[in-house]
């Protein structure tokens, strides 16, 4: 798959593997839209990507909330005219998913 010129959305892009994915994507010539609930980390990722000569932007998004997801996709389309790739990396964990009575299992999945 050719990455150069593509517009990507990376959830969980504020740190770790998500951040590494953003930096790799901009190295390949993609534009990266970094999303995360960690705003400070998200902006740091954008700064790192832009310092490498890439094009990146940040938008806070909680992937467990459908309204946040809809607004993020709308934002990507407004800002860049489209999005080509979605890298769904955001993740959370729970203490004991199998014994959970609060419904965290559905939220995490």
ZIWO-V882443 format. One record per backbone hydrogen bond with DSSP energy under -0.5 kcal/mol. CO is the residue of the C=O (numbers start at 0). NH is the residue of the N-H. If there is no record, write none. Layout:
co=CO nh=NH
co=CO nh=NH
//
This chain:
co=2 nh=5
co=5 nh=7
co=5 nh=30
co=6 nh=83
co=6 nh=84
co=7 nh=32
co=8 nh=10
co=8 nh=86
co=9 nh=12
co=9 nh=34
co=10 nh=88
co=11 nh=14
co=14 nh=17
co=14 nh=18
co=15 nh=19
co=16 nh=20
co=17 nh=21
co=18 nh=22
co=19 nh=23
co=20 nh=24
co=21 nh=25
co=22 nh=26
co=23 nh=27
co=24 nh=29
co=25 nh=28
co=28 nh=4
co=29 nh=54
co=30 nh=7
co=31 nh=33
co=31 nh=56
co=32 nh=9
co=33 nh=58
co=34 nh=11
co=34 nh=12
co=35 nh=60
co=36 nh=38
co=37 nh=41
co=38 nh=42
co=39 nh=43
co=40 nh=44
co=41 nh=45
co=42 nh=46
co=43 nh=47
co=44 nh=48
co=45 nh=49
co=46 nh=50
co=47 nh=51
co=48 nh=53
co=49 nh=52
co=53 nh=55
co=54 nh=31
co=56 nh=33
co=58 nh=35
co=60 nh=62
co=61 nh=64
co=63 nh=65
co=64 nh=68
co=65 nh=69
co=66 nh=70
co=67 nh=71
co=68 nh=72
co=69 nh=73
co=70 nh=74
co=71 nh=75
co=72 nh=76
co=73 nh=77
co=74 nh=78
co=75 nh=79
co=75 nh=81
co=76 nh=80
co=84 nh=8
co=85 nh=87
co=86 nh=10
co=86 nh=88
co=95 nh=98
co=96 nh=99
co=102 nh=106
co=103 nh=107
co=104 nh=108
//
